[in-house]
Amino acid sequence: MATIKHPDTQDIAGDYNLSHIDLINHDGITMDLKYIVIELNIYESIYKNAVTGSVVITDARNQIGRLEIQGLERIAFKLSTPGTNKKRDTIDASAETGEPFHVYKITDRKQVNQGLLVYTLHFASREFMRNIRTKVSQAYDGRLDEAVQSIFSDPDYLDSRKTLRYEPTGNSDKIVIPNLRPFDAIQMIAEKSLPQKSNGVGYFFYETTKAFHFRSWESMVASQGSAKRKVKQEFYYMPMKHRDESVGDKITHDYKSVESYRFINNFHDVAANTALGTYGHRVLSHNLFDKSYSTADFSYHNYYGSSIHTDYTNDYTDAQKFAIADTAVDYDNQKGVSDFPESRTSLQSTTQFLHNREVGAKYGLDVFMDGMNKAQRVSQYNQVIHGTTLKLVVKGQSYLEPGDLIQFNVRPVDADSKDAEVDHRYGGQYIISKIRHLINDDKYTMVLECTKDSVANRIFKGEPKYQSNTFKGELYDIYRDGSPAASPQEGGE
């Protein structure tokens, strides 16, 4: 990995600042690996509690033996895009101003020739290792985000000194953590959390290269539960012969240009989402205190407008930007995909007076709200992980992180003019759900996975008239006298 000559200015998009990659062994001996590292990867995701990564090393001097590498080392570096001087825009894992990653595994060690070893060191954030070594056995009382803050900073648990960016919860409750690892304890709380300023259910707890986050999906697509959130970056994909002059100078244009893209999920898997309860879900809530039960039927189209989704513009049409139209799906010409609540049926045990409070067991609210809140949480989570998912390859930009809102502008494949309309189903706003930072061959590249749970322009409800065949099949007894199946010539059954 050669020296980059542009620490403060950029000649081309993809330049980066990376002065050193220090490996610090268990005895405090430090060695700069930058010139023998052929690939550096950093992974972050809204679905992962910690940042992980790897370095691929070509070793001609037996450094793995000289440093006695065994999985107790630290890796320290600072990566940034030239011209971004703010700490918030830098991946800082330096020993001086950040926090080095912990090496935990060595893999793929092989001898390429007589004097050359190649192997991969895997690393993760300190909290990744701390989580494995500690357990939480404690009760917390009060606002749920405050319980997360306590576990996050408690010297007996995660003991993290990093920044935690949290969204205040709107519900409070007493929670007993039954000897769980810190990440599992926080995940347990995340499933119970309700945002203070929106109507979603459930939080994400994840680490990026900038901070830890405890927040709802709605906070990623809107600000303060009602305001449009600023797009962090706008990306374009267009034929090479066209150049959008509105993008600006060449370097800015290249940062916004997409090298390649593909859709991992083109649209919701209707069969899977039906079975998982994304569109319709019946939850039977059993109250253990008075032995009563209640039934809550969730409908995707009826509840869609109660929470915030991607492509949010604070307009009345936001409540109708369904990822799937509310159109008849069967012969009755009346019921849509969300009109079948028994697609998934769940049992939710709850109780009043838990911890001497007249609330439900799950969310700390009225006991009869547990069932519907569970159905909403399941649907929202499925919409995110099974919704339209886009993978982009772009120039490295250290200031981007999972949870950021981006705009992806792509024209329909049959567009023959740069003035053609943007594809309003697969274009529009996305949330970055995963990032892979990749440095090799003197180039900084990012692979982004982006997710959306809506469409940019609403899909109007269709009115298909499904017709049965003019000849309706009959119920036929194969043993009935005179039937072909019972004929002796054909052997019968």
C-alpha positions in Angstrom: 0.0 0.0 0.0 1.9 3.0 -1.3 2.2 6.5 0.2 -0.7 8.8 -0.7 0.7 12.2 -1.8 -2.3 14.3 -1.2 -3.0 14.7 2.6 -5.1 17.9 2.3 -6.2 18.2 -1.4 -7.6 15.8 -3.9 -6.3 15.1 -7.4 -8.9 12.5 -8.1 -12.0 11.0 -6.3 -10.8 8.0 -4.3 -7.8 9.7 -2.8 -7.4 9.1 1.0 -5.3 9.9 4.0 -3.8 6.9 5.8 -0.5 7.8 7.3 0.1 4.5 9.2 -1.4 1.1 10.2 0.2 0.3 13.5 0.1 -3.2 14.9 0.7 -3.1 18.7 1.5 -6.5 20.2 0.8 -7.7 23.8 4.2 -6.5 24.9 3.7 -2.9 23.7 5.9 -3.3 20.6 4.6 -1.2 17.7 5.2 -1.9 14.0 3.8 0.0 11.0 2.2 -2.5 8.6 1.2 0.0 6.0 3.7 -1.0 3.4 3.0 -4.7 3.7 -0.8 -4.5 3.8 -2.4 -5.2 0.4 -6.0 -4.8 1.5 -7.8 -3.1 4.3 -11.5 -3.7 5.0 -13.8 -2.1 7.5 -17.4 -3.3 7.9 -20.3 -1.4 9.6 -24.0 -2.1 9.6 -27.3 -1.1 11.2 -27.8 -4.8 11.8 -24.5 -5.3 13.7 -23.7 -4.2 17.2 -20.0 -3.6 16.5 -17.6 -2.6 13.8 -15.4 -5.3 12.4 -12.6 -5.5 9.7 -9.6 -7.2 8.3 -6.2 -6.6 6.9 -4.5 -8.8 4.3 -0.7 -8.9 4.8 2.2 -10.0 2.7 5.0 -10.9 5.1 8.5 -11.4 3.8 10.2 -10.9 7.1 8.3 -13.2 9.4 6.6 -10.4 11.3 4.0 -12.8 12.5 6.7 -14.7 14.4 8.8 -11.7 15.5 5.8 -10.0 17.1 4.4 -13.2 18.5 1.0 -12.5 17.0 -1.6 -14.5 18.8 -4.9 -12.5 18.8 -4.2 -10.1 21.7 -2.9 -7.2 19.5 -4.3 -3.8 18.6 -4.5 -2.2 15.2 -4.3 1.6 15.1 -4.9 3.9 12.1 -6.7 7.0 11.0 -8.5 7.1 7.6 -10.1 10.1 6.0 -11.1 11.6 2.7 -8.7 14.6 1.9 -10.3 17.9 2.7 -12.4 16.5 5.6 -10.8 17.8 8.8 -13.6 17.3 11.2 -13.3 14.4 13.6 -16.9 13.5 12.8 -15.8 12.8 9.1 -12.8 10.7 10.0 -12.4 7.0 10.8 -10.2 7.5 13.9 -8.8 4.3 15.4 -5.5 5.9 16.4 -4.0 5.5 19.8 -3.6 9.3 20.3 -7.1 10.6 19.5 -9.3 7.5 18.9 -9.5 4.0 20.0 -7.5 1.1 18.3 -9.3 -2.0 17.1 -8.7 -5.4 18.8 -7.2 -8.3 16.8 -9.1 -11.5 17.6 -8.3 -13.9 14.8 -5.7 -14.9 12.2 -6.8 -16.8 9.1 -5.7 -17.9 5.6 -2.1 -18.2 6.5 -0.2 -19.6 3.5 3.3 -19.6 2.1 3.2 -18.2 -1.4 6.9 -18.9 -2.1 10.1 -19.5 -0.3 10.3 -16.1 1.4 6.7 -14.8 1.4 3.8 -15.4 3.8 0.2 -14.1 3.2 -2.3 -14.0 6.0 -5.4 -12.1 7.2 -5.8 -10.4 10.6 -9.4 -9.9 11.7 -10.2 -7.1 14.1 -13.2 -5.6 15.9 -14.0 -2.7 18.2 -13.1 -3.0 21.9 -16.8 -3.3 22.7 -17.1 -6.4 20.6 -14.6 -8.2 22.8 -15.9 -6.6 26.0 -19.4 -7.9 25.2 -18.1 -11.5 25.1 -16.4 -11.1 28.5 -19.2 -9.6 30.6 -22.8 -10.3 31.6 -25.6 -8.0 32.8 -27.7 -9.1 35.8 -29.6 -6.0 36.9 -32.9 -4.3 37.0 -33.5 -0.9 35.5 -36.4 1.5 36.2 -37.3 4.5 34.1 -37.0 5.6 30.5 -35.7 2.8 28.3 -33.0 4.8 26.6 -31.6 5.6 30.1 -31.2 1.9 30.8 -29.2 1.6 27.5 -27.0 4.5 28.5 -26.3 2.9 31.8 -25.3 -0.5 30.3 -23.2 1.3 27.7 -21.1 3.2 30.1 -21.1 1.0 33.2 -17.5 -0.2 34.2 -18.9 -3.6 34.9 -20.5 -4.0 31.5 -19.6 -2.4 28.1 -17.5 0.3 29.9 -17.4 2.3 26.6 -15.9 5.7 26.3 -17.2 6.3 22.8 -20.0 8.5 21.8 -23.5 7.1 22.0 -26.1 8.9 19.8 -29.5 8.0 21.2 -33.1 8.8 20.5 -35.2 9.4 23.6 -37.9 6.8 24.1 -41.5 7.6 24.8 -42.1 4.7 27.2 -40.7 3.9 30.6 -40.8 0.6 32.4 -38.9 -1.6 34.9 -36.8 -4.1 33.1 -34.9 -7.0 34.7 -31.9 -8.2 32.6 -31.5 -12.0 33.3 -27.7 -12.5 33.0 -27.4 -11.5 29.4 -24.4 -10.2 27.4 -24.5 -6.4 27.2 -25.4 -6.4 23.5 -28.2 -8.9 24.1 -29.5 -6.9 27.0 -29.6 -3.7 24.9 -31.2 -5.6 22.0 -33.9 -6.8 24.5 -34.5 -3.2 25.4 -34.5 -2.1 21.8 -37.4 -4.4 20.9 -39.5 -2.8 23.7 -38.6 0.8 22.8 -41.1 3.3 21.4 -39.8 6.6 19.9 -40.8 9.7 21.8 -41.7 11.7 18.7 -43.0 9.2 16.2 -45.3 6.2 16.1 -42.8 3.4 15.2 -42.1 0.4 17.4 -38.6 -1.0 18.0 -35.0 0.5 17.9 -31.7 -0.4 16.2 -28.5 -0.5 18.3 -25.4 -0.5 16.1 -21.9 0.9 15.9 -20.4 2.9 13.1 -16.8 4.1 12.7 -18.0 7.5 14.3 -20.2 6.4 17.2 -22.7 4.0 18.7 -26.4 4.6 17.8 -29.6 3.7 19.6 -32.4 4.9 17.4 -35.6 4.0 15.6 -36.0 3.5 11.8 -38.1 6.7 11.7 -35.2 8.8 13.0 -33.2 7.7 10.0 -35.8 8.9 7.5 -37.0 12.0 9.2 -35.9 14.5 11.9 -37.8 15.1 15.1 -40.6 12.8 13.9 -42.0 15.3 11.4 -39.3 17.3 9.6 -37.6 16.3 6.3 -34.1 15.0 7.0 -31.2 16.4 4.9 -29.8 14.0 2.3 -26.1 13.2 3.2 -25.1 12.4 -0.4 -26.7 12.3 -3.8 -25.6 9.5 -6.2 -26.2 9.3 -10.0 -26.1 6.5 -12.5 -26.3 7.5 -16.1 -24.8 6.4 -19.4 -21.1 7.3 -19.8 -21.8 9.7 -22.7 -24.0 11.9 -20.4 -22.7 14.2 -17.7 -25.1 16.0 -15.4 -23.8 19.6 -15.3 -25.7 20.3 -12.1 -23.4 18.0 -10.1 -20.5 20.5 -10.3 -16.7 20.1 -10.9 -15.2 16.8 -12.0 -14.1 15.6 -8.5 -17.5 16.3 -7.0 -19.1 14.7 -10.0 -17.0 11.5 -9.6 -17.8 11.3 -5.9 -21.5 11.4 -6.8 -21.1 8.9 -9.7 -21.9 5.3 -9.1 -19.3 2.9 -10.6 -21.8 0.0 -10.6 -25.0 -1.0 -8.9 -27.4 -3.9 -8.5 -30.5 -4.7 -6.6 -30.3 -7.5 -4.1 -34.0 -7.3 -3.6 -35.9 -5.7 -6.5 -39.1 -5.5 -4.5 -40.7 -7.2 -1.5 -40.8 -11.0 -1.7 -44.6 -11.2 -1.5 -44.7 -14.8 -0.5 -42.1 -14.5 2.2 -43.5 -11.2 3.6 -47.0 -12.7 3.7 -45.8 -15.6 5.7 -43.7 -13.4 8.0 -46.6 -11.1 8.8 -45.4 -8.0 7.0 -48.8 -7.4 5.4 -51.3 -9.1 7.7 -50.7 -10.3 11.3 -53.1 -11.5 14.0 -51.7 -11.4 17.5 -53.6 -13.1 20.4 -52.6 -11.4 23.7 -53.1 -13.6 26.8 -53.3 -11.6 30.0 -51.7 -13.9 32.6 -53.1 -11.8 35.5 -56.9 -12.1 34.9 -56.8 -15.0 32.3 -58.4 -12.8 29.6 -57.3 -12.5 26.0 -57.7 -10.1 23.2 -57.2 -10.2 19.4 -55.3 -7.6 17.4 -55.4 -7.7 13.6 -52.7 -5.7 11.9 -53.1 -4.5 8.3 -50.1 -3.1 6.4 -52.1 -0.6 4.3 -54.2 0.6 7.2 -51.2 1.3 9.5 -48.7 2.4 6.9 -49.4 6.1 7.4 -49.1 6.0 11.2 -45.3 5.8 10.9 -42.6 7.4 8.8 -40.9 5.7 5.8 -38.2 6.5 3.3 -39.1 9.1 0.5 -40.6 11.2 3.3 -41.5 14.7 2.0 -43.9 15.9 4.7 -46.7 15.7 2.1 -50.1 14.1 2.3 -49.0 11.6 -0.3 -46.4 10.1 2.1 -49.1 8.0 3.7 -49.8 6.3 0.3 -46.3 5.5 -0.9 -46.8 1.7 -0.3 -44.2 -0.7 -1.6 -47.1 -2.9 -2.8 -50.4 -1.6 -4.0 -53.7 -2.2 -2.1 -55.1 -4.2 -5.0 -57.4 -7.2 -5.1 -55.5 -10.4 -5.2 -58.1 -13.1 -5.6 -61.5 -14.0 -7.2 -63.5 -12.0 -4.7 -62.0 -8.8 -6.2 -62.1 -7.2 -2.8 -59.3 -8.4 -0.5 -55.7 -7.2 -0.9 -52.5 -8.6 0.5 -53.1 -6.9 3.9 -56.7 -8.2 4.3 -55.6 -11.7 5.5 -54.6 -11.3 9.1 -54.3 -15.1 9.6 -51.3 -15.0 7.2 -49.4 -15.1 10.5 -50.8 -15.7 13.9 -48.8 -15.1 17.1 -49.4 -15.5 20.8 -48.3 -12.6 23.0 -48.2 -13.3 26.7 -48.7 -10.2 28.8 -49.8 -9.3 32.3 -51.1 -6.4 34.4 -49.5 -5.3 37.6 -46.0 -6.6 36.7 -43.6 -5.0 39.2 -46.7 -3.6 40.9 -47.7 -1.5 38.0 -50.9 -1.7 36.0 -49.2 -2.0 32.6 -48.5 -4.6 30.0 -45.4 -6.8 30.2 -43.9 -5.8 26.9 -43.9 -2.1 26.4 -44.9 -0.6 29.8 -48.2 0.7 28.3 -51.8 -0.5 28.5 -51.9 -4.3 28.6 -54.1 -4.5 25.5 -51.6 -2.5 23.4 -48.9 -5.3 23.5 -50.4 -7.3 20.7 -50.7 -4.5 18.2 -47.3 -3.0 19.0 -45.7 -6.4 18.4 -47.4 -6.7 15.0 -46.3 -3.2 14.0 -42.7 -4.0 15.1 -42.6 -7.2 13.1 -44.0 -5.5 10.0 -41.6 -2.6 10.2 -38.6 -4.8 10.7 -39.6 -7.0 7.8 -40.1 -4.0 5.5 -36.6 -2.9 6.2 -34.7 -6.2 5.9 -36.9 -7.6 3.1 -37.6 -4.4 1.2 -35.9 -2.9 -1.8 -32.2 -3.3 -1.2 -29.6 -1.6 -3.4 -25.9 -2.3 -3.6 -23.7 0.6 -4.8 -20.0 0.8 -5.6 -18.8 4.4 -5.1 -15.6 6.3 -4.4 -14.5 6.3 -0.8 -16.1 8.9 1.4 -15.1 8.6 5.0 -17.9 10.9 6.2 -20.7 8.5 5.3 -22.0 6.0 7.8 -24.9 3.5 8.2 -28.1 5.3 9.1 -27.4 8.2 6.7 -30.0 9.2 4.1 -29.0 9.3 0.5 -30.6 10.1 -2.8 -30.1 7.6 -5.7 -31.0 9.0 -9.2 -31.2 6.3 -11.9 -33.0 6.7 -15.2 -35.2 3.9 -16.7 -33.2 1.4 -18.8 -35.0 2.5 -21.9 -34.1 6.2 -21.4 -32.2 7.6 -24.4 -31.9 11.1 -23.2 -30.3 12.7 -20.2 -33.5 14.6 -19.7 -35.5 11.4 -19.2 -37.5 11.0 -16.0 -35.8 9.4 -13.0 -37.1 5.9 -12.2 -39.5 6.6 -9.4 -39.8 3.1 -8.1 -36.1 2.2 -7.8 -34.7 5.7 -7.6 -35.4 8.0 -4.7 -34.3 8.1 -1.1 -32.5 5.2 0.7 -31.0 4.6 4.1 -27.5 3.2 4.1 -27.7 -0.1 6.0 -24.2 -1.5 5.4 -20.8 -0.1 4.4 -17.7 -1.9 3.4 -14.6 0.4 3.3 -12.1 -1.1 0.9 -8.6 0.2 0.4 -6.3 -1.6 -2.1 -4.2 -0.6 -5.2 -3.9 2.9 -3.9 -7.7 3.4 -4.2 -10.4 4.0 -1.6 -13.7 2.4 -2.6 -16.9 1.9 -0.7 -19.5 -0.8 -1.2 -22.9 0.5 0.1 -26.0 -1.5 0.8 -29.0 0.8 0.9 -32.6 0.0 1.9 -36.0 1.6 1.4 -39.5 0.6 2.5 -41.5 2.9 0.2 -41.5 4.2 -3.4 -40.8 7.8 -4.5 -44.2 8.2 -6.2 -47.3 6.5 -4.9 -48.6 3.5 -6.8 -52.3 4.0 -7.5 -54.7 1.2 -6.6 -55.6 -1.0 -9.6 -59.0 -2.6 -10.2 -58.3 -6.0 -11.7 -61.3 -8.3 -12.3 -60.0 -11.7 -11.6 -62.3 -14.3 -13.2 -62.6 -18.0 -12.5 -62.6 -20.4 -15.4 -66.0 -20.8 -17.1 -65.7 -24.5 -16.3 -65.4 -25.1 -12.6 -63.6 -28.2 -11.5 -65.6 -30.9 -9.7 -65.0 -33.0 -6.7 -64.4 -36.5 -8.1 -64.2 -39.7 -6.2 -61.5 -41.9 -7.9 -63.2 -45.1 -6.6 -66.6 -44.1 -7.9 -68.2 -46.8 -10.2 -67.5 -46.2 -13.8 -64.6 -43.8 -13.2 -61.6 -44.3 -15.5 -59.4 -44.8 -12.4 -61.4 -47.8 -11.4 -61.4 -49.4 -14.8 -60.0 -53.1 -14.8 -58.3 -52.4 -18.1 -56.2 -49.7 -16.6 -55.5 -51.7 -13.4 -57.7 -49.6 -11.1 -56.2 -48.2 -7.9 
